[in-house]
Amino acid sequence: MVAFASNSLLTRGALGHNLIDAPSFTLIRLSTGAIVLALLLQARRAASSSTALDGGSWASGAWLAGYAVAFTVAYTMIGAGVGALLLFGAVQATMIIAGLVGGERPRMTDWIGLSLAMTGLSWLTLYGANRPDPVGAVLMMVAGICWGAYSIAGRRSRDPMAATAGNFWRGSLLASVALGYLATRGHLTATGVLLAATSGAIASGLGYTVWYSVLPTLGAWRAALVQLTVPVLTGIGAALFLGESITTRLLVSALLVGSGVALSLRPK
């Protein structure tokens, strides 16, 4: 979750200061992640003289590209606060429904934990929000659905690094088709490229690998719920590294989200 929050901070730092255009940021992020993971995978194979068990799939690559493309376009059309609520709300709905269909039966404390966490997220993101652009709102929900589906697919991964590497190069190709034209009309700065590459190589490539490694042990319900900590961690990170203030609203939200997640993660 810290890696996901770092992605948000790197994106805000690059796009919020107009250091790079959104399509170029996304393409650099995906391609850098694919390159770094390919190098790490090659080094691992050379060290162990073994082949990968799982190299990802085009379906997962499509979910990853769909998330990246929809989020990139929506980011320029909708406010960050309400955008986060729509994004994570769609992630929750997608993964929880998948879990219920797959046979998961949440406890009463799980439902209470979800209610507390969603209340905290709403409290954090909706203050001062204006009515969102309809197209941007739909795209942000599409991004959430795609990310939820990508996460669900990761529960079947036998080799998280190989799966993430395979998904990244496939996602890069698909995203290039969708965003290539827009990226050629954008602008780049050295700092913007560095932030995008850092987001891709570390926060995305390595972060998504860790995510795929823990997904099989969480279950769809808890994997969905724990992601609600990302906006709170982002707010704390912005206070620590971007000079933003820690407000009462952030503290109350952190308490609600943290309590909800902790309640759901409690052993039976």
C-alpha positions, 0 to 999 in steps of 0.5 A, a space after each residue: 500500500 505504501 508503494 501505491 501511495 508513492 505512485 500517487 505522490 509521484 504522479 501528483 508531483 509530475 502532473 501537478 507541476 506540469 513537468 510532463 503530460 499525462 499520456 507520456 507519464 503513463 507510457 514511461 511508467 509502464 515501459 520502465 516497469 516492464 524493462 526493470 522487471 524483465 532485467 530482474 527476471 532474467 537475473 533470477 533465471 540466470 542465478 537459478 537456471 530455472 524457467 518462470 512458472 507464470 509469465 502473465 497473460 493478455 487478459 491481465 495485460 489488458 486489465 492493466 492497460 485499461 486501468 492506466 489509460 482510463 485513469 490517465 484520461 480521467 485524471 485531467 478531467 476530474 478532481 483528485 478527491 472525488 476521483 479517489 472516491 470513485 476509483 476505490 469505490 469501483 475497486 471495492 465493488 468489483 473485488 467484493 462482488 467477485 469474492 461473493 460469487 467465488 464463495 467468500 462469506 464475510 462476517 458481520 465485523 467485515 461489513 462493519 469494517 467496510 462501512 467504517 473504512 468507506 466512511 473515512 474515505 468519503 470524509 477525506 475525499 468529498 470535502 469541497 468537491 464539486 460535481 464531477 465531469 460525467 465522462 471523467 467520473 465514468 472513466 475513473 470508475 472504469 479504471 477502478 473496475 479494471 484494477 479490481 479485475 487485475 487484482 482478482 487475476 493476481 490471486 491465481 499467480 504462481 510466480 508474482 514477478 514473472 506474472 507482473 513482468 509479463 503483464 507489464 510488457 503486454 500492458 505497455 503495448 496495449 496502452 501505447 496503441 491507446 495513448 501513443 498519439 496523445 503522447 506525441 503531442 505532449 511535453 517532457 522535462 527531465 524531472 518529469 521523465 525521472 518521476 515517471 521512471 521512478 513510478 514505473 520501476 519501483 512503485 509500480 513494477 516492484 510494488 505490483 509484484 509484492 501485491 501479486 505475491 500477497 493476494 493469494 493469502 488475503 482473499 478478495 474481500 480483504 484485498 479490496 478493503 486494505 486498499 482503502 488505506 492508500 488515500 490516507 497514506 497518500 495524504 500523510 506522504 504529501 504532508 511529509 514530502 510535499 509540504 502539505 499540512 496534516 489536517 483534522 480531516 486527515 486524522 479522523 479519516 485515518 482513524 476510521 479507515 484504519 479501524 475498519 481495516 483492522 476490524 476486518 483483518 482480525 482473526 476469527 
